[in-house]
Amino acid sequence: TLQQACQNYVLPTSGGVSQESSSSFLLGYIQTQYQKYVDYLLLCKHVFLPLDRTHAWTANGEVYKRSAAPGTENSAVGGASGGGSNGSNAMLITGTANNGSSKNSGNVMGLWQVGLEQFRKRLQEFNWDDLIYQKWWESLQMDWDDNLALDQQSLLQSTLYMWQDLGVLAVTLSQRLEPDLIRLFQNKSQQLKQSSSSFSSSSMGDDSESSTYNATLVISYCFDKWMHVAYHWSRFLPKSTCVFLLENHLFKP
C-alpha cells in the first residue's frame, strides 16, 4: 500500500534529523525523499489508472465505488484521472462506510490525493512539519541578509511547491509566514530608527560605535530590500502580500 511504501521506503526513520540539523540538510533531505515518493506515486497512478477511475478513498482508508451521473460518463472519467482533481465534480459515490453511513463525494480522494496524504501524515508522525517550516524560515532570513547559497535558495522554492502539493501552503503562508514577516520587518524598522549607522555596521559585522543618522544609508537599504522582496522573493512567494507587509512595517514609522 501507499502507506507502507511511505513508511518503509521513503521515510523509514527520522534519518538523523533533529532540531540541531542545519536548514540545508533538512530541507535537502526532505526534498530528495519527497521526489522519490512522487515518482513512486506517479508509477502507481499509471499502473492503477483503471482502479483510480472507478474507485475513491477517504482519509481513514474506506474505499468507495464511483458511479457517473447520467450523461456525464466522459467528464467523470477525465475528472477521476486528473492529478489535481478529486474527481468528485461529476461523481456520485454509491458505496457506504463500514458503519453504514453514506459519504458525501466531497470527502473522497483519488489515488494521487491519497498518496500525498500519506506523505503528509508521515511528516507529522516525526513532528517534522513544524521543524521543516522552522528551518525554511531560517533560510529565508539568511536570504534576506544575502547569506544564502544558490543551491539553498532553490530549496526555498521547492519546499513551497511541496507544501502546495500537500495542501498546507495557504495555512502556512497566512498563519505562519505573514506573522513572522511582520515581526522581521518591524525589528528591522526599529533598528533603522535607532541609528542607520549602527544598524549598517552591525549587519556587516563592524564594531564601529558611530551613531550618526545617515538618511542615504536608510534609503539605500530600504530600496535594496524592496527590490529583493519584489523581484527575488516573488519567484516563490506572493509578491503583493510581501511588498505590502514590507512597505507597511519596514518603511512606515
DRENKOLPA-17512 format. One record per residue (C-alpha): residue in one letter; x, y negated, z negated; residue number from 1. Coordinates in steps of 0.25 Angstrom, whole numbers. Last residue first. Example, Ala and Ser with C-alpha at 12.3 -4.5 7.8 and 13.67 -1.06 7.14 Angstrom:
<pts>
s,55,4,-29,2
a,49,18,-31,1
</pts>
This chain:
<pts>
p,29,-219,-45,253
k,26,-214,-31,252
f,37,-207,-23,251
l,38,-194,-30,250
h,24,-190,-34,249
n,15,-196,-24,248
e,24,-195,-12,247
l,29,-181,-15,246
l,16,-176,-18,245
f,10,-181,-5,244
v,22,-176,3,243
c,21,-162,-3,242
t,6,-161,0,241
s,7,-167,14,240
k,18,-158,18,239
p,12,-145,13,238
l,25,-136,11,237
f,33,-127,20,236
r,39,-136,31,235
s,33,-148,23,234
w,44,-146,13,233
h,55,-151,23,232
y,47,-162,31,231
a,39,-169,20,230
v,46,-165,8,229
h,60,-168,13,228
m,56,-181,19,227
w,49,-185,7,226
k,61,-181,-1,225
d,71,-189,7,224
f,62,-201,7,223
c,61,-201,-8,222
y,76,-199,-10,221
s,79,-211,0,220
i,68,-220,-7,219
v,74,-217,-21,218
l,88,-218,-17,217
t,85,-232,-10,216
a,78,-237,-22,215
n,90,-235,-31,214
y,88,-237,-46,213
t,101,-238,-53,212
s,102,-226,-63,211
s,117,-222,-62,210
e,121,-211,-71,209
s,128,-203,-60,208
d,129,-188,-63,207
d,126,-184,-48,206
g,119,-171,-46,205
m,112,-176,-33,204
s,98,-176,-39,203
s,104,-182,-52,202
s,111,-194,-44,201
s,98,-197,-36,200
f,90,-197,-48,199
s,100,-206,-55,198
s,100,-216,-44,197
s,85,-216,-42,196
s,83,-218,-57,195
q,71,-215,-66,194
k,61,-217,-55,193
l,67,-207,-46,192
q,68,-196,-57,191
q,53,-198,-60,190
s,50,-196,-45,189
k,58,-184,-45,188
n,50,-178,-56,187
q,37,-182,-50,186
f,41,-176,-37,185
l,44,-163,-44,184
r,32,-163,-53,183
i,23,-165,-41,182
l,30,-154,-33,181
d,28,-144,-44,180
p,13,-148,-45,179
e,11,-146,-30,178
l,19,-133,-29,177
r,12,-125,-40,176
q,-3,-127,-39,175
s,-5,-132,-25,174
l,6,-126,-18,173
t,6,-112,-25,172
v,-9,-112,-24,171
a,-9,-114,-9,170
l,2,-105,-7,169
v,-4,-93,-14,168
g,-10,-85,-3,167
l,1,-74,-1,166
d,4,-79,13,165
q,5,-93,9,164
w,14,-90,-3,163
m,23,-82,7,162
y,24,-94,16,161
l,27,-103,4,160
t,39,-94,1,159
s,44,-94,16,158
q,44,-110,15,157
l,52,-111,2,156
l,61,-99,6,155
s,65,-107,19,154
q,72,-117,10,153
q,80,-106,3,152
d,87,-103,16,151
l,90,-118,18,150
a,96,-120,4,149
l,89,-128,-6,148
n,96,-140,-13,147
d,89,-151,-5,146
d,83,-156,-19,145
w,69,-154,-14,144
d,74,-140,-9,143
m,78,-137,-23,142
q,65,-141,-28,141
l,58,-131,-17,140
s,68,-120,-21,139
e,63,-122,-36,138
w,49,-121,-31,137
w,51,-108,-24,136
k,58,-102,-36,135
q,45,-106,-45,134
y,36,-102,-34,133
i,42,-88,-33,132
l,43,-87,-48,131
d,28,-89,-49,130
d,24,-79,-39,129
w,35,-69,-44,128
n,28,-64,-56,127
f,32,-50,-52,126
e,18,-45,-51,125
q,14,-59,-45,124
l,24,-56,-33,123
r,18,-43,-31,122
k,4,-49,-31,121
r,8,-58,-20,120
f,13,-46,-12,119
q,1,-38,-14,118
e,-8,-50,-9,117
l,0,-51,3,116
g,-3,-37,7,115
v,-18,-39,4,114
q,-18,-51,13,113
w,-12,-44,25,112
l,-21,-32,23,111
g,-33,-40,24,110
m,-40,-46,11,109
v,-53,-45,4,108
n,-60,-55,-5,107
g,-66,-64,6,106
s,-74,-52,11,105
n,-82,-52,-2,104
k,-82,-39,-10,103
s,-92,-29,-14,102
s,-93,-23,-28,101
g,-93,-8,-29,100
n,-83,-7,-39,99
n,-73,-1,-29,98
a,-76,-13,-20,97
t,-85,-13,-8,96
g,-83,-12,6,95
t,-90,-19,17,94
i,-82,-31,18,93
l,-87,-41,29,92
m,-77,-48,38,91
a,-77,-59,47,90
n,-70,-69,38,89
s,-64,-58,29,88
g,-52,-54,38,87
n,-42,-58,27,86
s,-35,-67,36,85
g,-20,-71,37,84
g,-15,-58,43,83
g,-26,-56,53,82
s,-31,-42,55,81
a,-44,-44,47,80
g,-48,-57,54,79
g,-46,-51,68,78
v,-54,-38,65,77
a,-66,-47,59,76
s,-65,-56,71,75
n,-67,-45,81,74
e,-78,-38,73,73
t,-86,-50,70,72
g,-100,-47,77,71
p,-106,-40,65,70
a,-97,-43,52,69
a,-84,-35,52,68
s,-83,-24,41,67
r,-70,-23,33,66
k,-68,-11,24,65
y,-64,-15,10,64
v,-52,-11,1,63
e,-50,-14,-13,62
g,-36,-17,-17,61
n,-38,-28,-28,60
a,-35,-39,-18,59
t,-46,-34,-9,58
w,-44,-27,4,57
a,-49,-27,18,56
h,-52,-16,28,55
t,-55,-14,43,54
r,-45,-23,50,53
d,-34,-21,40,52
l,-36,-6,42,51
p,-34,-8,57,50
l,-22,-16,54,49
f,-15,-6,45,48
v,-2,-5,53,47
h,-1,-20,57,46
k,-5,-24,43,45
c,5,-15,36,44
l,16,-20,45,43
l,12,-34,42,42
l,13,-31,27,41
y,27,-25,28,40
d,32,-37,35,39
v,25,-46,24,38
y,31,-37,13,37
k,45,-39,19,36
q,43,-54,20,35
y,39,-55,6,34
q,51,-47,1,33
t,60,-57,8,32
q,52,-69,4,31
i,52,-64,-11,30
y,67,-62,-11,29
g,70,-76,-4,28
l,61,-83,-14,27
l,67,-76,-26,26
f,82,-78,-21,25
s,80,-92,-17,24
s,74,-96,-30,23
s,85,-90,-38,22
s,81,-79,-48,21
e,81,-83,-62,20
q,66,-81,-64,19
s,68,-67,-59,18
v,69,-59,-46,17
g,77,-46,-48,16
g,68,-40,-37,15
s,55,-40,-45,14
t,53,-26,-40,13
p,46,-19,-28,12
l,43,-32,-21,11
v,42,-27,-6,10
y,43,-12,-7,9
n,37,-6,-19,8
q,27,-17,-24,7
c,24,-23,-11,6
a,23,-10,-3,5
q,14,-4,-15,4
q,5,-16,-14,3
l,4,-15,1,2
t,0,0,0,1
</pts>
